[in-house]
Amino acid sequence: MISIASTRDIATCRLLRRRVFIEEQGVSEADEVDDQDEGAIHLLATEGDMPVGSARLLLQAETGKIGRVCVLATHRGQGIGAALIRAAVEEFRRVPGLKKAKLGAQTHAIGFYEGLGFSAYGPEYDDAGIPHRDMMLSL
């Protein structure tokens, strides 16, 4: 059974991101590692006591930004990514003053996020060598 909860275990979240973004997708360490982890809310998906996915939530004025969403390849296709996004949106709904959730979607995943209520806007752009588009959901 998969459970999702906020965590202060940033090291585990970074390890998951390293495996997915750096090792699997070829994102450079310079693009993956930044200075925003300490002030962020982190969600960790676990199966039993095994970490299998994570997401990072940033608060920016009236906007909650969902980023660094990852699920280990061995656990994809089980709804974990969708559960992480739903948990992120619920986390944002508990923050007074937040009006929208935003994320930068890899273009191949736009349909996935649309299925969760997000709408794409703006032009396609390159982020760490991967095409993305911004997406938003009103809270």
Phi, psi and omega in degrees: 000136181268134172234150180232130180210157173289152184215155170257005180278072183296327181300318179293318177298317178296323178296316177299314180297321178300313182298317183279306187280312185280306185286317185274313186265353176077019176289139180289153177299323179298326179281330183277316186271126177221189185259018185261355183296320186297323182267004185266163168265131180246134174252138181235126175263130180230150171245109191065237176251017179263119176293132182231350180191163179203167174210152179241133182244128178242142177257123182228092182057244182269008185240134170260127182254124177264128180210174177053038179282124180214149175224133179303144182306324182292346185241009179285158179082010181248007179087008183291317179300315179297319179296322177297317180294316178299320178295322179296314180298318178296321177300315179295323181295340178274353182266116180301136175091346178284133183247338182209156173250140183230151172206160173256111185264134168300136190301329179293343183256007182302315180300322177302311182289326175299322178296342178259009174099359180277152177238134178284147175210158178075175183282163172289145178218164180265128174230112180057036177082008182238130179293136182225162166221148176283148178222152183220151175225128175286137179268000000 
